[in-house]
Amino acid sequence: MTSRENNKQTVEFFEKNNFFGYPKEKIVFFIQGELPMVDINGKILVNEEGLIKEAADGHGGIFEAMFRNNVINDMKKNKVEWIFIGPIDNPLAKMVDEIFIGISKEKGVLEAGKSLVKANPEEKVGVFCKKDGKPSVVEYTEITKEMANAVDENNNLVYGESHINCNMFNIKGLEIIGNEKLPYHSAFKKATYIDESGNIIKPEEPNSYKFESFIFDAFNKLDDMLIFRVKREEEFAPVKNKEGNDSPKTAVELYNKFNANKFQFIKN
């Protein structure tokens, strides 16, 4: 899934690199949906071209986009049974994990997610939980300090299973989810726009709201899911920031360290 802004460049990048050895006809590109942005008074913004300003509708928009672009039917035609969805930059993500698939099939679930033990109660990650008896994720912005620090009888965090956005769905589960609307969350962002006098305004501070759905809001559309705990050093090197923690630099370091250790293990 690409965006309207980067679809052309993404396709060209794949073509330039000969689709990285994959059969060209087996790769399908489709574009994410968008939603209008509004200012702090709820008025729709206008972009530099004089059109309604829109922003990507969040990684939860993948379900609707897959149906809208006929991706689900294409998968069914090609007898695809399990779909991995990883909506964050993570070079250590295992897109094809036979063990993950095997356990999911054995447990008879239609969705599964990988988890890590939280590094500490303050780590800014969503955690797996159940809401009204259904699988769900509670975001770190929504959890209370008491909940974040709660421990069980073994002194383990009660809310300690981090959702790292390595998700897998059986195609039957995706068909169920695709018929359900996900809730929208708002995010306060900086956005360039044209004011009523036709001037281009480039704010230095957040000035508008974008709306997006999250992939984990789809979890409760199904009755149960598998939570599969993995090792942080083997499967999680996220890129979330330009510099510092969870940046391209730290991701490269983690990626190289993992592969160096793997090579040493094979050599021995």
C-alpha contacts under 8 A as a table, 3 or more apart, distances in Angstrom:
res1	aa1	res2	aa2	distance
1	M	29	F	5.88
1	M	30	F	5.01
1	M	31	I	5.53
1	M	32	Q	6.16
1	M	62	I	7.36
2	T	6	N	6.39
2	T	7	N	5.22
2	T	10	T	7.51
2	T	29	F	6.88
2	T	30	F	6.09
2	T	31	I	4.87
2	T	32	Q	5.95
3	S	6	N	5.39
3	S	7	N	5.56
3	S	31	I	5.18
3	S	32	Q	5.22
3	S	33	G	7.74
3	S	56	A	7.17
4	R	7	N	5.66
4	R	31	I	6.24
4	R	32	Q	7.19
5	E	8	K	7.63
6	N	9	Q	5.35
6	N	10	T	5.97
7	N	10	T	5.15
7	N	11	V	6.21
7	N	29	F	7.95
7	N	31	I	7.03
8	K	11	V	5.36
8	K	12	E	6.20
9	Q	12	E	5.09
9	Q	13	F	6.05
10	T	13	F	5.05
10	T	14	F	6.39
11	V	14	F	5.24
11	V	15	E	6.25
11	V	29	F	7.66
12	E	15	E	5.00
12	E	16	K	5.99
13	F	16	K	5.10
13	F	17	N	6.29
14	F	17	N	5.19
14	F	18	N	6.15
14	F	19	F	4.65
14	F	20	F	7.04
15	E	18	N	5.06
15	E	19	F	5.65
16	K	19	F	7.53
17	N	20	F	5.68
18	N	21	G	6.23
18	N	22	Y	7.90
19	F	22	Y	5.51
19	F	23	P	7.20
19	F	24	K	6.31
22	Y	26	K	7.39
22	Y	27	I	7.79
23	P	26	K	5.45
23	P	27	I	7.16
24	K	27	I	5.66
25	E	28	V	7.61
28	V	71	V	7.86
30	F	65	A	7.43
30	F	66	M	7.57
30	F	69	N	6.46
31	I	65	A	6.98
32	Q	56	A	6.67
32	Q	57	D	7.29
32	Q	61	G	6.68
32	Q	62	I	6.59
32	Q	65	A	5.83
33	G	56	A	5.95
33	G	57	D	5.68
33	G	61	G	6.45
33	G	65	A	6.38
34	E	54	E	5.79
34	E	55	A	5.15
34	E	56	A	4.33
34	E	57	D	4.84
35	L	54	E	5.12
35	L	55	A	5.55
35	L	56	A	6.42
35	L	57	D	5.75
35	L	210	K	7.46
35	L	211	F	6.58
35	L	212	E	7.82
36	P	44	I	6.69
36	P	45	L	7.57
36	P	52	I	6.58
36	P	53	K	5.72
36	P	54	E	4.18
36	P	55	A	6.43
36	P	210	K	7.18
36	P	211	F	7.77
37	M	44	I	5.86
37	M	45	L	5.89
37	M	52	I	7.97
37	M	53	K	5.86
37	M	54	E	5.42
37	M	55	A	6.61
37	M	208	S	6.74
37	M	209	Y	5.72
37	M	210	K	4.99
37	M	211	F	7.25
38	V	41	N	7.55
38	V	42	G	5.22
38	V	43	K	5.09
38	V	44	I	4.28
38	V	45	L	5.38
38	V	208	S	5.58
38	V	209	Y	5.44
38	V	210	K	6.99
39	D	42	G	5.27
39	D	43	K	5.42
39	D	44	I	6.50
39	D	45	L	6.51
39	D	207	N	6.23
39	D	208	S	4.30
39	D	209	Y	6.23
40	I	43	K	7.48
40	I	207	N	6.62
40	I	208	S	5.77
40	I	209	Y	7.18
44	I	52	I	6.97
44	I	53	K	7.46
45	L	52	I	6.07
45	L	53	K	5.41
45	L	193	Y	6.28
45	L	194	I	7.48
46	V	49	E	7.83
46	V	50	G	5.61
46	V	51	L	5.36
46	V	52	I	4.63
46	V	53	K	4.95
46	V	193	Y	5.54
46	V	194	I	5.60
46	V	195	D	7.61
47	N	50	G	5.35
47	N	51	L	5.48
47	N	52	I	6.03
47	N	53	K	4.75
47	N	192	T	7.04
47	N	193	Y	4.78
47	N	194	I	5.89
48	E	51	L	7.38
48	E	192	T	7.78
48	E	193	Y	6.08
48	E	194	I	6.02
48	E	200	I	6.84
50	G	194	I	7.33
53	K	193	Y	7.55
55	A	210	K	6.45
55	A	211	F	7.75
56	A	212	E	7.14
57	D	60	G	7.45
57	D	61	G	5.71
57	D	211	F	6.17
57	D	212	E	4.26
57	D	213	S	6.19
58	G	61	G	5.56
58	G	211	F	7.57
58	G	212	E	4.25
58	G	213	S	4.96
58	G	214	F	5.96
59	H	62	I	5.80
59	H	87	P	6.14
59	H	212	E	7.62
59	H	213	S	6.53
59	H	214	F	5.54
59	H	215	I	5.75
60	G	63	F	6.59
60	G	182	L	7.47
60	G	212	E	7.38
60	G	213	S	4.63
60	G	214	F	4.07
60	G	215	I	3.88
60	G	216	F	7.39
60	G	217	D	7.44
60	G	218	A	7.57
61	G	64	E	5.58
61	G	65	A	6.15
61	G	212	E	7.62
61	G	213	S	6.14
61	G	214	F	7.44
61	G	215	I	7.56
62	I	65	A	4.97
62	I	66	M	5.95
62	I	215	I	7.89
63	F	66	M	5.24
63	F	67	F	6.61
63	F	174	L	7.20
63	F	177	I	7.20
63	F	178	G	5.54
64	E	67	F	5.32
64	E	68	R	6.03
64	E	178	G	6.02
65	A	68	R	4.94
65	A	69	N	5.97
66	M	69	N	5.38
66	M	70	N	6.11
66	M	71	V	4.84
66	M	72	I	5.95
67	F	70	N	5.06
67	F	71	V	6.02
67	F	72	I	5.89
67	F	73	N	7.88
67	F	178	G	6.98
68	R	71	V	7.72
70	N	73	N	5.52
70	N	74	D	6.35
71	V	74	D	5.02
71	V	75	M	6.20
72	I	75	M	5.08
72	I	76	K	6.27
72	I	171	I	7.73
72	I	175	E	7.83
73	N	76	K	5.03
73	N	77	K	6.10
74	D	77	K	5.06
74	D	78	N	6.32
75	M	78	N	5.07
75	M	79	K	6.15
75	M	80	V	5.11
75	M	81	E	7.98
76	K	79	K	4.86
76	K	80	V	5.71
76	K	81	E	7.67
76	K	171	I	7.85
77	K	80	V	7.70
80	V	83	I	7.54
80	V	171	I	7.35
81	E	170	N	5.75
81	E	171	I	5.47
82	W	101	I	7.60
82	W	168	M	6.81
82	W	169	F	5.72
82	W	170	N	4.53
82	W	171	I	5.93
83	I	168	M	5.52
83	I	169	F	5.25
83	I	170	N	6.25
83	I	171	I	6.80
84	F	95	M	6.07
84	F	96	V	7.57
84	F	166	C	7.33
84	F	167	N	5.75
84	F	168	M	4.35
84	F	169	F	6.53
85	I	165	N	7.78
85	I	166	C	6.39
85	I	167	N	5.18
85	I	168	M	6.00
85	I	169	F	7.91
86	G	89	D	7.92
86	G	93	A	7.66
86	G	95	M	7.86
86	G	165	N	5.72
86	G	166	C	4.97
86	G	167	N	6.18
87	P	165	N	6.48
87	P	166	C	7.76
88	I	165	N	6.82
88	I	238	P	7.05
88	I	239	V	7.48
89	D	238	P	5.63
89	D	239	V	5.32
89	D	240	K	7.51
90	N	93	A	5.56
90	N	236	F	6.30
90	N	237	A	5.20
90	N	238	P	4.51
90	N	239	V	6.37
90	N	251	A	7.62
91	P	236	F	7.70
91	P	237	A	6.25
91	P	238	P	7.37
91	P	251	A	7.30
91	P	255	Y	6.88
92	L	234	E	6.71
92	L	235	E	4.66
92	L	236	F	5.55
92	L	237	A	5.87
92	L	255	Y	6.49
93	A	166	C	7.08
93	A	235	E	5.30
93	A	236	F	6.51
94	K	97	D	5.84
94	K	235	E	6.88
97	D	100	F	5.28
97	D	101	I	6.31
98	E	101	I	5.14
98	E	102	G	5.93
99	I	102	G	4.96
99	I	103	I	6.10
100	F	103	I	5.52
100	F	104	S	6.24
100	F	228	F	7.33
101	I	104	S	5.15
101	I	105	K	6.23
102	G	105	K	5.20
102	G	106	E	6.14
103	I	106	E	4.91
103	I	107	K	6.08
104	S	107	K	5.24
104	S	108	G	6.20
104	S	109	V	5.79
104	S	110	L	7.58
104	S	111	E	7.59
104	S	112	A	6.73
104	S	226	L	6.40
105	K	108	G	5.06
105	K	109	V	6.58
107	K	226	L	7.61
109	V	112	A	7.31
109	V	224	D	6.43
109	V	225	M	5.62
109	V	226	L	6.67
110	L	169	F	5.71
110	L	170	N	4.84
110	L	171	I	7.80
110	L	172	K	6.95
110	L	173	G	5.15
110	L	222	L	7.53
110	L	224	D	7.70
110	L	225	M	6.75
111	E	167	N	7.53
111	E	168	M	5.64
111	E	169	F	4.32
111	E	170	N	6.12
111	E	173	G	6.75
111	E	219	F	7.59
111	E	222	L	7.82
111	E	224	D	7.50
111	E	225	M	5.07
111	E	226	L	6.61
112	A	167	N	5.91
112	A	168	M	5.12
112	A	169	F	6.41
112	A	225	M	5.11
112	A	226	L	4.45
112	A	227	I	5.91
112	A	228	F	7.38
113	G	163	H	7.25
113	G	165	N	7.24
113	G	166	C	5.84
113	G	167	N	4.54
113	G	168	M	6.21
113	G	225	M	7.52
113	G	226	L	6.31
113	G	227	I	5.17
113	G	228	F	6.15
114	K	163	H	6.63
114	K	164	I	6.49
114	K	165	N	7.32
114	K	166	C	5.56
114	K	167	N	6.63
114	K	227	I	5.76
114	K	228	F	4.64
114	K	229	R	5.63
114	K	230	V	6.64
115	S	161	E	5.58
115	S	162	S	5.03
115	S	163	H	5.17
115	S	164	I	5.93
115	S	227	I	6.57
115	S	228	F	5.87
115	S	229	R	4.57
115	S	230	V	6.11
116	L	160	G	7.95
116	L	161	E	5.72
116	L	162	S	5.05
116	L	163	H	7.14
116	L	164	I	7.19
116	L	229	R	5.59
116	L	230	V	5.81
116	L	231	K	6.55
116	L	232	R	6.22
117	V	160	G	5.55
117	V	161	E	5.20
117	V	162	S	6.00
117	V	229	R	7.63
118	K	121	P	6.81
118	K	123	E	6.54
118	K	125	V	7.89
118	K	160	G	5.15
118	K	161	E	6.34
118	K	162	S	5.76
119	A	123	E	6.31
120	N	123	E	5.52
121	P	148	A	5.28
121	P	149	N	5.54
121	P	157	L	7.60
121	P	160	G	7.69
122	E	148	A	7.19
123	E	140	Y	7.94
124	K	140	Y	5.61
124	K	141	T	7.99
125	V	139	E	6.64
125	V	140	Y	5.52
125	V	162	S	6.08
125	V	163	H	6.87
125	V	164	I	7.72
126	G	137	V	6.11
126	G	138	V	5.46
126	G	139	E	4.09
126	G	140	Y	5.12
126	G	162	S	5.79
126	G	163	H	5.53
126	G	164	I	7.94
127	V	137	V	5.33
127	V	138	V	5.51
127	V	139	E	6.55
127	V	140	Y	7.49
127	V	159	Y	6.20
127	V	160	G	6.37
127	V	161	E	5.24
127	V	162	S	4.37
127	V	163	H	5.23
128	F	135	P	7.44
128	F	136	S	5.92
128	F	137	V	4.46
128	F	138	V	6.55
128	F	159	Y	7.27
128	F	160	G	7.89
128	F	161	E	5.64
128	F	162	S	6.35
128	F	163	H	6.07
129	C	135	P	6.21
129	C	136	S	5.33
129	C	137	V	5.51
129	C	138	V	6.77
129	C	159	Y	7.31
130	K	133	G	5.49
130	K	134	K	5.19
130	K	135	P	4.65
130	K	136	S	5.27
130	K	137	V	7.49
131	K	134	K	5.29
131	K	135	P	6.48
131	K	136	S	6.11
131	K	220	N	7.99
134	K	219	F	7.73
134	K	220	N	5.08
134	K	221	K	7.97
134	K	222	L	7.43
134	K	223	D	5.91
134	K	224	D	6.56
135	P	219	F	5.69
135	P	220	N	5.16
135	P	222	L	7.75
135	P	223	D	7.19
135	P	224	D	6.00
135	P	225	M	6.53
136	S	216	F	6.50
136	S	217	D	6.89
136	S	219	F	5.64
136	S	220	N	5.80
137	V	163	H	7.28
137	V	216	F	6.17
137	V	217	D	7.57
138	V	142	E	6.48
138	V	143	I	6.66
139	E	142	E	5.26
139	E	143	I	6.49
140	Y	143	I	5.35
143	I	147	M	6.32
143	I	148	A	6.47
144	T	147	M	5.18
144	T	148	A	6.17
145	K	148	A	5.04
145	K	149	N	6.23
146	E	149	N	5.32
146	E	150	A	6.00
147	M	150	A	5.13
147	M	158	V	7.73
147	M	159	Y	6.98
148	A	157	L	7.56
148	A	158	V	7.86
148	A	159	Y	6.26
148	A	160	G	7.99
149	N	157	L	6.68
149	N	158	V	7.96
150	A	157	L	5.82
150	A	158	V	5.67
150	A	159	Y	7.29
151	V	154	N	7.53
151	V	155	N	5.07
151	V	156	N	5.07
151	V	157	L	4.33
151	V	158	V	5.05
152	D	155	N	5.16
152	D	156	N	5.52
152	D	157	L	6.44
152	D	158	V	5.85
153	E	156	N	7.45
156	N	160	G	7.52
157	L	160	G	4.84
161	E	229	R	7.81
163	H	166	C	7.74
164	I	236	F	7.67
169	F	173	G	6.13
169	F	174	L	6.44
170	N	173	G	5.22
170	N	174	L	6.54
171	I	174	L	4.97
171	I	175	E	6.33
172	K	175	E	5.22
172	K	176	I	6.60
173	G	176	I	5.17
173	G	177	I	6.23
173	G	222	L	7.21
174	L	177	I	5.00
174	L	178	G	5.83
175	E	178	G	5.13
175	E	179	N	6.83
176	I	179	N	5.70
176	I	180	E	7.19
176	I	221	K	7.55
176	I	222	L	7.88
177	I	180	E	5.28
177	I	218	A	6.45
177	I	221	K	6.12
177	I	222	L	7.74
178	G	181	K	7.69
180	E	221	K	7.58
182	L	213	S	6.26
182	L	214	F	7.84
182	L	217	D	6.35
182	L	218	A	6.68
183	P	213	S	6.03
183	P	217	D	7.28
184	Y	211	F	5.88
184	Y	212	E	5.18
184	Y	213	S	4.72
184	Y	214	F	7.77
185	H	211	F	5.55
185	H	212	E	5.34
185	H	213	S	5.99
185	H	214	F	7.86
186	S	209	Y	6.07
186	S	210	K	5.63
186	S	211	F	4.60
186	S	212	E	6.47
187	A	209	Y	5.45
187	A	210	K	5.38
187	A	211	F	6.44
187	A	212	E	7.89
188	F	206	P	6.00
188	F	207	N	6.98
188	F	208	S	5.68
188	F	209	Y	4.70
188	F	210	K	6.68
189	K	205	E	7.93
189	K	206	P	4.54
189	K	207	N	6.15
189	K	208	S	5.46
189	K	209	Y	5.95
189	K	210	K	6.96
190	K	203	P	6.36
190	K	204	E	7.16
190	K	205	E	5.94
190	K	206	P	3.98
190	K	207	N	5.36
190	K	208	S	6.24
191	A	202	K	6.99
191	A	203	P	6.85
191	A	206	P	7.20
191	A	207	N	6.64
191	A	208	S	6.43
192	T	200	I	7.03
192	T	201	I	5.54
192	T	202	K	4.65
192	T	203	P	6.53
193	Y	200	I	5.73
193	Y	201	I	5.38
193	Y	202	K	6.95
194	I	197	S	7.74
194	I	198	G	5.49
194	I	199	N	5.31
194	I	200	I	4.54
194	I	201	I	5.93
195	D	198	G	5.35
195	D	199	N	5.44
195	D	200	I	6.59
195	D	201	I	6.83
196	E	199	N	7.43
203	P	206	P	7.08
203	P	207	N	7.00
213	S	217	D	7.44
214	F	217	D	5.62
214	F	218	A	7.72
215	I	218	A	5.71
215	I	219	F	7.60
216	F	219	F	5.31
217	D	220	N	6.61
218	A	221	K	5.46
218	A	222	L	7.80
219	F	222	L	6.07
219	F	225	M	7.68
220	N	223	D	6.70
220	N	224	D	7.88
222	L	225	M	7.65
230	V	234	E	7.64
230	V	235	E	7.07
231	K	234	E	5.40
231	K	235	E	6.36
231	K	236	F	7.93
232	R	235	E	5.58
232	R	236	F	5.23
233	E	236	F	6.26
233	E	237	A	7.76
233	E	254	L	7.14
233	E	258	F	6.85
234	E	258	F	6.30
237	A	246	D	7.14
237	A	250	T	7.43
237	A	251	A	4.83
237	A	252	V	7.99
237	A	254	L	6.11
237	A	255	Y	6.94
238	P	246	D	5.49
238	P	247	S	7.29
238	P	251	A	6.20
239	V	242	K	7.93
239	V	246	D	4.95
239	V	247	S	4.82
239	V	248	P	5.70
239	V	251	A	6.41
240	K	246	D	5.43
240	K	247	S	5.94
241	N	244	G	6.98
241	N	245	N	6.97
241	N	246	D	5.81
241	N	247	S	4.79
241	N	248	P	7.70
242	K	247	S	5.36
242	K	248	P	6.92
243	E	246	D	7.62
243	E	247	S	5.08
243	E	248	P	7.30
243	E	249	K	7.40
244	G	247	S	5.75
244	G	249	K	7.87
244	G	250	T	7.58
245	N	250	T	6.63
246	D	249	K	7.95
246	D	250	T	5.92
246	D	251	A	6.61
247	S	250	T	5.36
247	S	251	A	6.19
248	P	251	A	5.07
248	P	252	V	6.16
249	K	252	V	5.32
249	K	253	E	6.35
250	T	253	E	5.01
250	T	254	L	6.16
251	A	254	L	5.17
251	A	255	Y	6.01
252	V	255	Y	5.03
252	V	256	N	6.04
253	E	256	N	5.28
253	E	257	K	6.07
254	L	257	K	5.08
254	L	258	F	6.08
255	Y	258	F	5.27
255	Y	259	N	6.30
256	N	259	N	5.23
256	N	260	A	5.97
257	K	260	A	5.10
257	K	261	N	6.17
258	F	261	N	5.24
258	F	262	K	6.16
259	N	262	K	4.89
259	N	263	F	6.01
260	A	263	F	5.16
260	A	264	Q	6.18
261	N	264	Q	5.07
261	N	265	F	6.19
262	K	265	F	5.09
262	K	266	I	6.28
263	F	266	I	5.14
263	F	267	K	6.05
264	Q	267	K	5.02
264	Q	268	N	6.16
265	F	268	N	5.29
